[in-house]
Amino acid sequence: MLEQLLQYDKDLFLFLNGLGTETWDGFWMFMTNTKSSFPLYVLLLYLSYKSFGWKRTGVILVAVALLITCTDQLSNFFKYGIGRLRPCHDPEVSSVMRLVKRYCGGQFGYFSAHAANSFGPAVFFSILFRNKVRYIGLVLMAWACIVAYSRIYIGVHYPLDVVTGALVGTLFGWLWAKLAIFAFQKMGT
């Protein structure tokens, strides 16, 4: 059963990765670069300050830092604990896939830290701004999906790596949002 699932994952990866074209490579490389998210994070910092003030924005900054630390370190734990090769290091698919990046990255890829680290803050801020900023949840989830998909497009993660990362990020984003809201309540007005 597991072997069958992993084979489906490889087949889906080859299909999705094979849809790429040189015309779109620049866009997906931009989206996969963590620096491309900087303007979004600046906007979220501004919205946090406008919606919650400086004290609560401090809580938000600490919560997001801890959220990303958790998802990132858990991803590393799984990558080295599970030891599943990235597609670009997997001899079964590396010769027939598109590798858009100049280099492949670390040897192991389960699960995607990019996916976890984009879904985590997206869910976190979607919950915090649910009643304050219209459509922010849709925008953030679309952004997280694009970042996550970029990892398949450029050839460094299988779909299962990305889906697992998205689920882990969603769980930790929800948890840290609840903790931040709890801290807000303890702070009072």
C-alpha positions in Angstrom: 0.0 0.0 0.0 2.8 2.5 0.9 4.8 1.5 -2.2 1.7 2.1 -4.3 1.1 5.5 -2.7 4.7 6.6 -3.3 4.5 5.4 -6.9 1.3 7.5 -7.4 3.2 10.4 -5.8 6.1 10.1 -8.2 3.7 9.8 -11.2 1.8 12.9 -10.1 5.0 14.8 -9.6 6.2 13.9 -13.1 2.9 15.0 -14.6 2.8 18.4 -12.7 6.5 19.1 -13.0 6.3 18.3 -16.7 3.6 21.0 -17.2 6.3 23.7 -16.7 7.7 25.8 -19.5 10.6 28.2 -19.7 8.1 31.0 -20.1 6.9 30.5 -16.5 10.2 29.4 -14.9 11.1 32.9 -13.8 7.7 33.4 -12.1 7.9 30.1 -10.2 11.6 30.7 -9.2 10.5 34.1 -7.8 7.6 32.6 -5.9 9.8 29.9 -4.4 12.4 32.4 -3.2 11.7 33.3 0.5 12.6 36.9 -0.2 9.6 37.3 -2.5 7.4 37.1 0.6 9.0 40.1 2.3 6.5 42.7 1.0 3.6 40.5 2.2 5.2 40.2 5.7 5.7 44.0 5.9 2.0 44.4 5.0 1.0 41.9 7.7 3.2 43.7 10.2 1.5 47.0 9.3 -2.0 45.4 9.5 -1.1 43.9 12.9 -0.1 47.2 14.3 -3.2 49.0 12.9 -5.5 46.2 14.2 -3.9 45.3 17.5 -1.4 48.0 18.6 2.2 47.7 19.5 1.9 45.3 22.5 -0.1 42.7 20.7 2.0 43.1 17.6 5.0 42.1 19.8 3.0 39.0 20.8 2.3 38.3 17.1 6.0 38.7 16.1 7.1 36.2 18.9 4.3 33.8 17.9 5.2 33.9 14.2 8.9 33.4 15.0 8.1 30.4 17.2 5.7 29.1 14.6 8.3 29.2 11.8 10.9 27.7 14.1 8.6 24.8 15.0 7.6 24.0 11.4 11.1 24.4 10.1 12.8 22.2 12.7 10.1 19.6 12.5 10.6 19.5 8.8 14.3 18.9 9.3 13.6 16.2 11.8 11.3 14.4 9.3 13.7 14.9 6.4 16.5 13.2 8.2 14.4 10.8 10.1 12.4 9.5 7.1 15.2 9.9 4.6 13.0 10.2 1.4 15.1 11.5 -1.5 14.1 14.7 -3.2 12.9 14.1 -6.8 16.1 15.7 -8.1 18.2 13.2 -6.1 16.0 10.2 -6.9 17.5 8.1 -9.7 14.1 6.8 -10.6 12.9 10.3 -11.7 15.8 12.7 -11.8 16.7 11.9 -15.5 13.1 12.5 -16.7 12.0 15.6 -14.7 12.6 19.3 -15.1 14.9 20.8 -12.5 14.4 24.6 -12.8 16.9 25.5 -10.0 20.6 25.4 -10.6 21.0 23.1 -7.7 18.8 20.6 -6.1 19.1 21.4 -2.4 19.5 18.9 0.5 19.3 15.2 -0.2 16.0 14.6 1.5 12.7 16.2 1.0 9.9 14.8 3.2 8.3 17.2 4.1 8.5 20.6 2.5 9.5 23.3 4.9 8.5 25.9 2.3 5.0 24.6 2.3 4.8 24.4 6.1 6.4 27.9 6.5 3.9 29.5 4.1 0.8 27.7 5.3 1.6 28.3 9.0 1.7 32.1 8.8 -1.2 32.1 6.3 -3.5 30.2 8.7 -2.2 32.2 11.7 -3.0 35.6 10.2 -6.2 34.4 8.6 -7.5 33.5 12.1 -6.2 36.7 13.7 -7.6 39.0 11.0 -10.8 36.9 10.4 -13.1 39.8 11.5 -10.8 42.7 10.8 -9.4 42.5 7.2 -11.8 41.5 4.5 -10.5 38.7 2.1 -7.2 38.4 3.9 -7.7 34.7 4.4 -8.3 34.1 0.7 -5.2 36.1 -0.3 -3.0 34.4 2.2 -4.2 30.9 1.4 -3.7 31.6 -2.4 -0.2 32.8 -1.7 0.6 29.7 0.4 -0.7 27.4 -2.3 1.4 29.2 -4.9 4.6 29.0 -2.8 3.8 25.3 -2.0 3.2 24.4 -5.7 6.4 26.2 -6.7 8.4 23.4 -5.0 6.9 20.8 -7.3 7.2 23.1 -10.3 10.9 23.7 -9.8 11.6 20.0 -9.1 12.6 19.8 -5.5 9.6 18.2 -3.8 7.0 15.5 -4.5 3.3 16.4 -4.1 3.1 14.4 -0.8 6.0 16.4 0.6 4.1 19.6 -0.2 0.7 18.3 1.1 2.3 17.1 4.4 4.1 20.5 4.8 0.8 22.3 4.2 -1.0 20.2 6.8 1.8 20.6 9.3 1.8 24.4 8.7 -2.0 24.6 9.0 -1.9 22.8 12.3 0.9 24.9 13.8 -0.7 28.1 12.3 -3.9 27.3 14.1 -2.2 26.4 17.3 -0.1 29.5 17.5 -3.0 31.7 16.5 -5.1 30.2 19.4 -2.1 30.8 21.8 -1.8 34.4 20.6 -5.5 35.1 21.1 -5.2 33.6 24.6 -2.3 35.9 25.3 -4.3 38.9 24.0 -7.1 37.9 26.4 -4.7 37.8 29.3 -3.3 41.2 28.4 -6.8 42.8 28.7 -7.7 46.0 26.8 
